[in-house]
Amino acid sequence: MDSNSDKVIGSFLGMAVGDSMGRAVNGLKPEAIRQIFGEIEDYKDVRNIIGKGIKRYRMQGLYGAPTQCALAVCDAVLTNKKKFLDETVLNFQNLSQGGPENYFGVFRSSEGCLWKAVDLLAERPQPTPQSSTTTLFVFLSTPMALFHKKWSKTLAGQCLELASTFSCHPLEVIATVLNGFLVTRFLSLEEGELIPARKEILQEAIEVCLQAETEYQDRINLFEDEAILKSKNAFSHTLENLIPLIEKPEKEVLQWIVDNAASYSKREIRHASQGFVLSLLPLALFWMLSREREYSLAPIFEQGRETEKLGALVGAWVGAYQGVQSIPENLKTGLVNGREIRLRGEALFQRRIKKDAKGLVDMEMALTAKEAEEAKRYQPKEIKKLVKPVVIDYWDDDEDQVPSKEDRIQWRKFQKDKTKAKRDRRKNIPDDIE
């Protein structure tokens, strides 16, 4: 296999692998992951912990929304590279239709920013007013980078255009451009070059961010909001400050990531692995550049919380750097729909889709429907509160027991007893009786 082909396929497959591994434990705290699963070296079965930390069933080895977003762009650019944006919008709209109950179309995600963004696509070409910063739309640039393979002004513009279609926030937009650059940069590295080149990579990334930040500000004036105005050069400043920290102990760097992200966010940031783009992407980048390693994503999953997005990011980067051959065989064979993911990786390298590849919407509909069907068997049983039925006599049928009104003493006593009895009955009425 051609080495470049090996890397392109490795990146796209690695993204889906990392997404699938992280999806199983997404949302769990690090302590819970260690206690329940130990190290995350493969795809975990969550059936036994639904209701004990994980609310919804997730099919073992099946990727989620990050990879689905990338697939929508992948099929779009392979269908019509000149009108890739229109094709991407159409793919998202088609994926949002139908689907099982409790799903947004066939998307396997509960993020509100996804359905809001898709709803607003109908108003194109007007700029979207949505300002999400969850990192979900960062994955739009992965297939574009693999399609072009080398960084260029054209690719940068396409990444910026894609991101700004789904979010107007500069943090999400610049992160999408940055991810596209990093994928191409890791594709260009040979084995053993990562550590010596990491400061050079960060310097180049700063220039990419500065150019993207300037172009985005020139294109769309969305900086009247004070919080957004503060974020306009956040990524270039963040990467500048990361360079001297790249060789520091992990604990120190993680705390810096938290403090830095918090300075640009209205909400409280306590952990580097929270669902905020200015913490997640620097965390993944620090992890990638901190040391050489075999293909093991276990250390990044130790951070907990947004493991799905962290896994998809570093999975794509490690796959681009080390190639598909570095991905363990059990992760390749255990990946649900792995054949189609691999076919699309090959298609991105060859820049054309194969005839035997499944249609995107039908493929994802079948996967989501299967997960939803399986979920019915593994939902936690509701504990119903047993209520002892209370027999209520609403009528006084025994007229002989009613004293005469002429006997005022007995009549008053009868009325008091009757009122007391009614009050006692009301106290014992079950909650489900209206």
N, C-alpha and C positions, 0 to 999 in steps of 0.2 A: 504493500500500500504506500502511495506517495506520502511523504512526511507531512506536507502541508494539508493533504486530505485527512490524515490521521489527526491533526490538530483541530481542524474545523469540526470534524465529526465529534472529536473528544470534547470540545467546548459545548456544543449543542446537547450532546448526550449527558455531559457532566452537569449541565444546568438542570436537566430533568431529574437526574439521579439525586443531586443535592436537594432539590425541591421536594422530591418524594421522601427522602430520609428525614428532612426537617419537618415536613408536614405532619408526620405521626406525633411528634412531641411539641408542635407549635403551641405557644401560649403557656407552657409549663415553666415553672421556676427551675433554676439550676438544681436546687436541692431535691425537687420532686423527680427530675430526670435521673439523677444519681440513685435515688432510693428505689424507683420503679424499674428502670432499665439498665442502669450502669452506664457503660460507654455506648454511644450510638455508632456502631460500625456496619449496620445493615438496616433493612426495612423492618420496623417494629409493628407488631400486632397490638392494636389498641382495644380489642374487644373486651378484655377483662378489666379495663379501667374507665370505661365510659360511665360517666356520672361520678367519677372519683378524681376529677381533675380535667378530663376531656369531656365536653358536653355533647359533641357530635361524632358520629362514626366516620372514620376515614379509611378507605380501602388500603390495605397494605401494599406498598410499592407503587401507588398511583400519585402522580404529580398534581399540583393545584393551579391556582390562578396565575402565578408568575410565569410558568411555562406556557399556560394557555394564551396569555397575552403575547408572548414571544412567537407562538405558533401562528397567531392571527397575522402578525407582521411577516413572518417567514413565508406563509402561503401567498400573501399579497405581493411581496417583492418578486417571488418566483413566477407569479401569474402575469404581472405587468410591472416591470421595474420603473417605467416612466410615470405611471399613475399609481405607484405603490400606496400613497396616502389614501386615495379614494378606495382602493381595494381593501386597505386595512380597516377603514371605517365600515365598509360593507361587511367584512368578516366579523367585526365586533357586534354589529347590529344583528347579524344572523345568529351568532352565538348567544345572544340575549333572548332569543325567542324560544318558546316552548320550555322544555325541561321539567323535571319532577317538582313536586311540592317542596317548599322551603329552600329552593335554589333560585338564583338569578339566572334564568335561562339554563344553559349547560355549564356555566361557570361554577367552579368549586371554590367559592369564596363568599364570605359574609361581609366583606368590606363595603361600606356605603359609598365610598368614593368611586367604586367601579360602576354601579348602576347609575349614579348621578352623571358620571362622565359619558356613559353610553346614551343616556337620555338627551344630553345636550348636543350630541353629534348631529341631531336632526336640524340644529340651528346653524350649522356650518354654511358659509365660511366665516361667520362671526366668531371672534375669539371666545374660548370657553371661560366662564367666570369661576369655574371650580379651581380651588387652590389647595389641592391635596399634597401632603408631604409624607406619604406612608411608604415610599419606595416601590410601590407596585408597578408604576409605569416606567421605571428605570429599565425594566427588562425588554422594553420595546426596541432598544438599540442593539441588543445582542445579535439577533439574526441579521440586522443591517451591517454590522461590523464583520460578521462571518461571510456575508455575501461579497463585500468589497475587499476584505482581508488586509488592506493597508489604510492607514489614516490619511485623510485628505480633507480639503475644504468642502468638497461636495458631500462627503459622508457626514461631516460636522453639521452642515446645514440641514441634511435630511434627519439626523437625530434630533436636532433642535425643533424642526417642524413637527415631527412625530410627537415629541413630548408636549409641546405647547398646544396640541390638539386635545389632549386629555387633562392637562393641568396648567394653570397660568402661574403657579408659584415658581419663582426663580430657583428655589432649592431643588425641586423635583425636575425641572427642565435641565438645569446645569448638571445634575447628577446623571441624567440620562445620556447627555453628551459625554460626560466623563467615563461612564461605563463603556460606551462604544469605543472610546480611545483605548481604555485599558485592555479590552478584549483584543484589539489589533496589536497592542504592544506586547502582550503575553504570547500572541501567535508568533511574533518575530524573534522571540528569545530561544536560544539553544540551551540544552541541559547544562546546568552549572553556572549560567549567566545571571540568574535572578538576584542573588545577594549582592554581587559586585555592582549591579546596575540599578539597585533600588533607589538610591538618591537621585540618580539621573532620571529615572522613571517619574519620580515625584516632581522634579523640576519641569519636565515636559508636561506633566499633568496640570501643573499650575498655569502654564502658558495656554493650554487648551481651555481651562476654565476661564481665564481672563478674557480670551477672545470670545468665548460663548457668552459670558456675562455682558460684555460690551455690545455684542450683536443683539442679544435679547432685549437689552434696554433700549436700543435704537429702534427695534421692530415694534415693541408694544410698550406703551407707557402705563404700567400697572403699579406704579410705586407711590401712589398717594397714601396707601395704607402704611402706617409707620412701621409695623412689624415686617411687611414685605420689603419696604425700603431698606431696613436694616440688613435684610438677607441677600441683597443684590450681589455682593462680593464675598459671601460667606464661604463658598467652597475654595476659592483661591487663597483666602486668608487661612482657612483651616489646613490646607495642604502645606502652606509655608511653615506653619507652626508644627506640623507633624514631622518635618524633616529632622530637626534636632532630637526628636523623641523616638525615632525609629529604633534606636539601639537601647532604649531604656527598658527597665523591667515592665512586664505586662501590666501589673497592678497599677503602676504609676500612669501608664498610657491610658488605661481604661478610665481612670478617674479624670484625666484631662479630657478625654472624649466626652464624658458626661458633662463636665463644667463648660466646655466649649459649646456643645449642643444646646445646653440650657440657656446660654446667653443669647441665642437666636430664636428661642421658642417661648410662646406664651404659656404653654403648659409645663408642668414640672417634669424634669428629666432626672431620673434616679439611676438608670442603668444604661449602659452602652448598647444593649440589645433591645431596647424599646423600639416601637414601630415609628421611628422618626428618621428621615433620610440622612440628616446631618450627623447622626450617631451610627446608624447601621452601615453606611458605606465606608466611613473612615475605619470602623471596627473591622470590617471584612478586608479592607486594604492593608491595615496593620497586620492582620493575621497572615495575609498572603505574603507580605514582604518581610516578615519577622524571621523566617528560617526556612531552609530547604527541608523537604519532607517527602515521604512516599505518599501515594494517594490515600489519605485518611482525612475525613472531614470531622472526625469525632471531637477534636479540640474546639472547633467553632460551635458545635452543638452544646458544649458545656456551658455556654453563655445563657442558654435558655431563651424564653420569650419568643422573639420573631425568628425562630429557627428555620422556617420555610424560606424566607427571603435571604437570610444569611447563607443557607445551604445552596440556594440557586445561584447567588453571586459568586461565591468562592468555587462552587462546582464548575461554573463556566470558565472562570479564570484558570483554575488548576488544569482543567481539560485542555484549554488553549495552550498552556505551557508544556504539559507533559504528554498530551495526546491520548487517544482513545485506548491505546494498549495499556496505559497505566491504571485504568479503571478496573478494579477487581471483578473477576468473572461472575461472582455471586450477585454483584450489583447490576451487572448488565442483564443477566438472565432473570433477576427478580423484578426488574422494572416493568410495570404494566404498560403495554403499548410500546415497548422498547424498539420493536422492529420499525414502527412508523417514525419514531424519533430519529432513529439512525438513518432511515431513508431520507429524511428531511435534512439531516446533517450532510449527507452525500450530495443532495440536491443544491444546498447552499454553496458547496465547494465547486460543483459543476455549473452553477447558476441556471439550472433548469430542473423542474419537477419531473419525477419519473411517472410513467403512465400507470404503474401498478400501485401508486400511493393512494391511500384512502382519502375520500373527501373530508375536509376539516370538520364541518358541522355534523355530518353523520357519525364520524369517528368519535367526536367529543360527546355527542348526545348518547351514544351507546355506553360510553364509559361512565358518564354521570348517572344514567338510568340504572346501570348495574350497581353502582355504589349506593344509590338511594334504595334500591330493592334489598340489598344486603343490610342496610342500616335498620330496616324494619325489624329484623330478627335480633338486633343487638342493642336496641334502645333499653335503658334502665326501666324496670317495672315501677310504676307509680304505686306508692304505698297508700292504700285507701283507708281512711279513718273509719273504723267501725262504730256506728252509732246505734245504741239500743233503741229500738222503736218505742215510742211513747203513745199509748192509747189515750186519745183525748175525747172526752164526752162533751160535745158542744150543746147537747140538748138535755133538759131535765124532764125525762119521760114519766118519772114517778110523781104524779101530782099529789098523791096522798101525803108526801113528805113536806109539802109546802104549807106552812101555818097560815092561819087566817090573818088578814090585815087588822082585824078587830083586836087580836091579841098582840098589842103593840110591842111588848117585851120580846116575845118569841119572833115576831116579824123582823125587828131590828137585829136580833141575834142571827137569824137566818140570812139577812142581807150581808152582814159582816162576814159570816162564814163563806158565803158565796163569792164575795169579792176576794177574800183571801185565797180561796181555791183557784179562782181564775188567775190571780197573780202567780201562784205556784206553778200552774200549768204553763204559763208563758215562759217562765224560767227554764222549763224542761223541753220546750219546743226545739227540735233539731234545726241546725243552720240551713239545711237544704229545703226546708218548708217555707214557701213564700206566703 
